[in-house]
Structures are given as structure tokens and as C-alpha cells.
Amino acid sequence: MKRTLLALGLAAIASSSFAYNAQLDGGFTYIDVNNNNVDTVTLTEIQGTFYFNPVATKNTPLNEAAFLGHNSNAYLGYNYIFTESPDFQILGRTLQAEGRTH
């Protein structure tokens, strides 16, 4: 049963055409510094881009397809950074929003 579902899922993925309408990126960084000023730094980020028209990926590199096609988009990003020290703690948050039309 599991093999049948796996084969069916792979066939559905392989036969469907995906439209490149959105992109979601995330990251997590943890640095253990252990010096006299800073002990640890933690950074978490998530970013998303929505394209108003599908991005044409034919005959272009995927990483540069949206840039080369001058696609209109809306972008939203959120960053969270936490720095810990023996003497203090720093908490930082940023929210970025941007829209581009071509």
C-alpha cells in the first residue's frame, strides 16, 4: 500500500506542470561564540515572495528567472535575532515589506 501511494505521488509530481508563483525561504543560525563579550547568537528568518504573473523558467536559470523576466511581486520578510552575553541580552526583530511592478 505504501509503495502504491509513493508511486502514485511521484507520478503526479512528474506529470504536473508547476507554475512558479511564489517562493518561500527560511533559515536558522546558531553561533556559540564563548568569548568575554558575547556567549551565543541565534538568528531565525523567513522570507516570502509572491509573483503576480507566473515566472517563465524556460531557457533561463531558475535562480535568476524572476529577475530576468522583470516579474511584478510582493515581498515580506521577518528576522529575529537574540544575542546572549554574561552581562546582557539583546533581542531584535525586523519586518520588511516591499512591492515591485514592471
N, C-alpha and C positions, 0 to 999 in steps of 0.2 A: 504494500500500500504506500509506504513512504517513497519507494523508488518510482512508483507511478506518479505521485504528486510532484516529485522532484523533476521527472522528465517532462511532465505537463507544464510546470513552471518555467523550465528552461526553454521549451518550445514556444511558450507565449512571449517570453522576453526576446528570443531570437527573431520571431516573426513580426513583432510590432515595431512600428517606427516611432521613435521618441522625438518629441518636439522639445527643443532646448528653450524653455520659457522661464526657468528660474534656476538659481544657483544658491546653495546654502553651504557655508564654510564654518568650521568651528575649530577651536584649538584650546589646549591646556598646557601650561608651562609651570613647572615647579623647580625652583633653584634653591639648593641648600648651600648657602654661602659660608656660614660659620666663621665670620671674622668679628672684629670688635664692634663694628658699626651695624651690620645687618646680619640676621640669622637666616631667615628664609624669605623668598619672594614667590608669590603664587599669582599667575595671570590666567584668566579664563576669558575667552572671547567667542562671539558668534556674530556672523555677518550673513546677510541675505540680499540677493539682488533679484528683482522681478523684471523681466523684459516684456514690453507691451506687444511686440511682434516676435514671432519665433525667430531664433537666431539661425541663420543659414550656415551649416557646418560643412557643406560640400566644398571640397578643394581648398579648405583653409585649416590651419591648426586650431584645435579645439580651445586652447588657452587664449587665443587671440581672435576668435571668431566674432565675438560681440564687439570688440574694439574695431576690427577691420570693417564690419558691417554697419558701424555707426548706429547701433540699435538704441532706441529710447528705453530708459529704465528708471526704476526707483530702487534706492539702496538704503538699507537700515543695518546698523551695526551697534553692538553693545560690548564694552570691555569692563572687566572687573579685576582690579589688582589689589593685592594685600601684601604689605611688607611688614615683617615682624623683626623686632630687634630686642635685645635685653632691656633697653631703656624705653622704647616707644613702639607704637603700632601705627601704620598708615594704611588707610582704606581709600581707594579711588575708584570712581565709576564714571564712565563716559558713554553717552548715547549720541550716535551720529546718524543723520538722515540727509539724503541727497536725491535729487531727481535730475535727469538729463533728457533732453529732447533733441532729436536730429531731424 
